[in-house]
Amino acid sequence: MGFRQTPQHKNGKGSYHQIGLVRGQFGNIPEPEWLKFIAETGFDGWEEASWELDLRRCDTDEGAKAYAEERVALARQYGLEIFTVAVHLQGQALGDEPSVKTLNFCSSKGQARAAYRAWRQAGNQPPRTDPYYVPPEVGKLIHEEAQRDLLACVRYAGHLSRLQNRKVALPGFVGSPAHCWSHWFLFPPLPTEMEGYKIPDVRQVSLELLVERFGPVWDLCKQYGVTFDLECHPSERAMGDLESASDYINYMCKAGYEGVVGFNLDGSHMEWQNVSVIQFIREFADFIHCAHIKGVWVAREHCRAGLLGGHRPMGHWANGWNFVTAGSARDANSVEEIFIELNRVGYDGAVSIEWEDNDAHQLAGAKAALANCRRADLPPSGMRHDEMLKG
């Protein structure tokens, strides 16, 4: 019962679970300086931001092995481990229909951006009604680059797993193929036929396209013993609720990817939607292969921008919810309840703090979140205390 990342349980330096820090939100800090910080602060490891890595070195098995050896040696210099390899940007770019938004996730050194630049330099303009438009040839390159990066990440994570004797997962996004996300609110209604012609259900089509686009990636995951774990989230096919998560995981299991496709737990995307992260853990215990701890503040009274944000940027004061330092008084999730429920379902592995708080300093916030998690992360009981009440 529950997923084990390591053959035997590994305690953290000051907690029951090993606790890592997600690199993604710290891209402004040079890696050597950041690694020194997390080692001195007391983290046990980190989640790689794959878009910062030299993934072209991982286009072959031999290259991925050599690169993983270098990265593991680097981690050990600091007394750390690499827990997971984040593939959120590449997953979004592969799953979504191509646009300038997902082109933004492609490497500045890749062919897709160069092709878009050449298209614009030739005098082309996107339609006024679709400012994020990219031509088909650029869209094809976006998908090809994203898939190539994901395949490289699978090889890299596979070798990290062997070198560290732990299951290194790929937490990430899958996007929302066929523009499925734009139809989350069913008005205008989705027609099933028009003028005697059947209209496919976009929600079903999106699942089919996920298997087509990610199939080569997930097949390679089988080969390397790596899991690909969706972080349920608005803009994804599984939106941060139990219903769409069930649609997603059930379809992927039927498609032959049970045990390969799972979830990266992140309750911060659920609470503001009035979804219980505790119930998510209970329902999908066998599919949770890695976990983030991320704080979220939710307005409990009226607010100006509402829960959908009123077209204001992330972190704006008027929003009905914002990411905050995990475990702080502002956090609507209970970090302690999350740890307890993970223990109850038998999850045995590292968790990584995904720190994001526009009202707190980066390093101070990361330190506070680690302290909060350590206080909350009590070892499981292993007994029934009422049975001790005997004469």
Summary of the structure (lengths in Angstrom):
residues: 391
radius of gyration: 21.4
end to end distance: 34.1
largest distance: 88.7
contacts: 1290
relative contact order: 0.14
helix: 46%
strand: 13%
